[in-house]
Amino acid sequence: MEMGRDQKLTVGRVWKKKFFIALFTGFFSLFLLIAAFGFTGSALALPLGGIGDFIVEFDELQGSDFELLPHMGETGNADQSPMVRNKMGEAKIKGLHIYKDLKMPTGQWVRFHVRAEGETTIKGLIQDARFIHANLSFEGLSIVEKNTENFAENWTQSAKKITITDAKLITDYLFQSMVSLKGAKISTELIDQPELIEQ
């Protein structure tokens, strides 16, 4: 097919349109899934990781069978970064707010929010965090140190019960065997730049 000199060929517009349709369809499906958890009451084995840092905030957490140990994990900027791994048999959370800042291909930043108005109940919680700012209270606290080459087993901290208030965490991996979010709300907003937290 030959084209005249005055004719112009547009390249990339169709692909860009398809890209944005696929991108926002994916985000919409993700948040529909999370919204379904809030409406139906519970979900099983919900992992959240591999997408870089996200922020977890809450007013109060009451947890049982708590364990804290050192961990090396992947972040949005590094393959291996030192963290702390928190494990709990069961946790009840008030005022849960999870959010993630993402840069769009257009250069704009978007913040995705998941909030639970009611109490959140979690069983089988595993969380990898590289920053924690909170008030902590333990019951039956035990700290054990071992002389071993395994980094994750050098020391552990455990407690029968833990209370955490006014918490803000930078998290890179979150897993729950079962989670129930009451009154879940999902929203998005355009922001000028991602949140920077001094550590």
C-alpha positions, 0 to 999 in steps of 0.5 A: 500500500502506497501513501501520498506525501500529504498523508500522515500515519498515526502510530501508537495511539491504538496500542496506548488506548489498549494499554490503559484499558488493560491497566485500569481493568486490572485495577478495577478488578483488584478493587472489586475483589477487595470490595467483595471481601468487605461485603461478604465478610471474609476471604481466605489466604489473601497475599499482598506483596511484590508490588513494592512499599505500601502503608498500613495504618490503624488505631488499635490492634489486639493480637495473640500468639505474636512472634517477631523475627529478623527477615531478608525480603524484597522491596520495591527498590531492592531484591534483599533488604533487612526487615522484621517479620511479624506473625500473629495467630489472630488479630483484631484491628480498629481503624484499618487503612491501607494505601499505595502510591503508584506512578501512572505512565502519564507521569501522574501519581495515584493513591489507592485507599482501602479503609475498614470502618468496622473491626477487621479480624485476621487469622494467620497473619504474616507481615514483613515491615521495614518501618514501624512507628507505634505504641507497643504493649506485650503480655508474656514477652520472651526474647531468645538469642541463638548462635547460628549462621541462619539470619532468621533464627539468630533471635526471636521475640514472642508474646502471648498477647500484643496491643499496638496503638496509633500505628504506621508501617511500611510493609512489603509483604502481607499474608492472612489465612483469613481476613474479615473487613467490615464496612470496607471502602475503596477509593482513589485520588490524584496526588502530586508526589508519593509520600516520603517517610523519614526513617 
